[in-house]
Amino acid sequence: MKTKDKILSKALELFNDKGYNNITTRHIAAELNISAGNLHYHFRHSEDLIKILFSELTLKMDELLNQMKKRENKSLEDLYQFTYSTCEIFYSYRFIFINFIDILNQIPEIESRYEGINFSRKEEFQLIFSDLQKSNIFQKDVPHFIVDCLTEQIFIIADNWLTHNRLILKLSPKEAIQHYTLLQMNLFYPLLNKEQQKLYEQHYVQ
């Protein structure tokens, strides 16, 4: 592994474990047994590390969304696996969400990118919901205002569940991912047709 990749990997580990505000580039260099100068050759400031890690998170979500959009005849299991994989990715970059406000305040570039992502993601989710209606997973007569609000509800949960787990439930990684996957899936339950609701109750409700 190249030095640059080692730095990014260690930074992600330390940010996740200790929190963004508690880790400096000197901490990361010390953990890797390299000089601060060597680290600063690749990354001048911790903000540079955050920008790249945020880009990695965004790219992984882009790939996951593209896979979901390409699936024909989408199923309830596809929706579950997509939601579960999203939670896995978010957990891998959990410091971003737990320290979200601080990061947005300190790095305006990320705040600007996040606003753009929110806009584009809404359109992508609407396409997925439309496909689920065509595949008879979602009811076809769901009121428009419910579908419109669904993306915002998903974003609220997605952006905040890691903080909720850290403060309230304190579940292990595997338990947290499973729990919050179902919490988010429960948003979809009223939109499922009767047959899919029974399927959901049989296979996913704990």
Protein Blocks (a to p, Z undefined) as FASTA:
>chain_A
ZZklmmmmmmmmmmmmnopklpcfklmmmmnopafklmmmmmmbfklmmmmmmmmmmmmm
mmmmmmmmmpghiafklmmmmmmmmmmmmmmmmmmmmmmmmmmmmmmmlmmmmmmmmmmm
mmmmmmmmmmmmmnomacfkbcfklmmmmmmmmmmmmmmmmmmmmmmnopafklmmmmmm
mmmmmmmmmmpcfklmmmmmmmmmZZ
